[in-house]
Each structure stands twice: as C-alpha cells, then as structure tokens.
Amino acid sequence: MEFKCEPFIALNTHTLFTIVRGRIEVFVVEQMCPYPELDDNDTANTTVHIYQMDKNNLLAYARCYEKNAQYSAIGRVLVAKSERGKGVAKRLVNEAINCCKANWPERNIYIGAQTYLLDFYQSLGFESVNDEYLEDGIAHQDMILKLTD
C-alpha cells in the first residue's frame, strides 16, 4: 500500500478526521499524554501530511514541515498497532526524509525522537545532538539528519 503526501488544504474531512483520530489514539490514549495534539504546524501552508490508510483506519502517519530557516522537521510519526513489526515505520520515515529533501533540500532534517527509538533513527542516518529531555512525561532526544554542512 502506497503512502499519500498531501498539504493540509488537500485533505478531505474524512481523511483529516481519520488522521486526527489515529494521532489521538497513539499519542494521547496509548502513550497517556493529555496534551493539545493539534497545533499550527498541521495547517501551515508548507506542511506535508504523509499517511497510509485502509478504509477508515490510519495505518501510518508523519508530517513534514519547516521548523526554521536551518531545519525542516519530521514529526508525529506513528504506526498503528496492527502494522508494527512489518517494516512500515522504516518505509514511512524514508518517505518523510524524501519529502523533506524534495521540499527543503538546503536544510538538515530535525526530529524530536522518543529515546526508545534512538537506534531506529540512527539506522536511518540521524545523529543525536543534545541530552535527553522530558516532553509530556516521555523521554526524548533531538536528532538531526545532515543534508548540508
């Protein structure tokens, strides 16, 4: 099944609802983090939403956006429980990396990774750039994939 890459304005209401429901299921319910899941990065003109759906179910999701003048970013990376352990995460993040390269080739790629996933992101070329910190009660570490020096 292929990934779709669309700006916010191209998402129809059904797709947007399915994405939001899937993000809340993983980040708020499963990870027990009651925080404002939606933010201005979702609706920014340059944000690209990458997703894979099967009927009414979100199988995988990530968003790519302009973090600042130096970095693009990949965020809200999720794979539904039913798809975990099947290589979907690697395909999803590679798709997100390619999206960032296509849209912001002059910028390195930033990700705020949950620390239990550091080895996974390192296997894709990301490097840790600071110490571990807590975000919404979950240990994270900033990582960069260098595209430029």
Disulfide bonds with the S-S distance in Angstrom:
none
